[in-house]
Amino acid sequence: MSVQRAVKNLITELANLVDSNIIVKLVDGSTYEGKLVGIDISDRLALHLILENARSSDGKTYYKVFINGSRISEIICVERPLFEPEEFASFIQQKLNLPPGAVKIIKETRTVYVYDKFKITENGVEGAGGLASKLYSLWQEYMESKRRK
């Protein structure tokens, strides 16, 4: 694997953590736990994070915490995303008996497209019409089954 691809994979994984609860361990051993709401990776030498409703290792709670990348030792994801694009794509292909090529997965954005017309993410279905309604019903069924697990 090339270094460029590895960096792209790292950025993709970090972007996929937005809106997830994470723990950020700092180089001094202290931690912050909260919802990741922003990342800045514009500078190749540093990564900056914004956590919302963060709790520090000393028990204090903060509305927002901006963390300078030079202080980060570890980023720990504490929850697994419910929506798995590959799994959902297989689920709808099986349920709707869609032809090959009708469903596309964009891993970087954790998105499933059906006929390049309907966009499905963890947040729901974008599009209108009968097929959109059917996709939304299947999305609800899928998400409910994931929540029960």
Secondary structure as GFF3:
##gff-version 3
##sequence-region A 1 149
A	DSSP	alpha_helix	3	16	.	.	.	ID=ss1
A	DSSP	beta_strand	21	26	.	.	.	ID=ss2
A	DSSP	beta_strand	31	40	.	.	.	ID=ss3
A	DSSP	beta_strand	48	56	.	.	.	ID=ss4
A	DSSP	beta_strand	61	67	.	.	.	ID=ss5
A	DSSP	three_ten_helix	69	71	.	.	.	ID=ss6
A	DSSP	beta_strand	72	77	.	.	.	ID=ss7
A	DSSP	alpha_helix	85	96	.	.	.	ID=ss8
A	DSSP	beta_strand	103	106	.	.	.	ID=ss9
A	DSSP	three_ten_helix	107	109	.	.	.	ID=ss10
A	DSSP	beta_strand	111	114	.	.	.	ID=ss11
A	DSSP	beta_strand	118	121	.	.	.	ID=ss12
A	DSSP	beta_strand	124	126	.	.	.	ID=ss13
A	DSSP	alpha_helix	130	148	.	.	.	ID=ss14
###
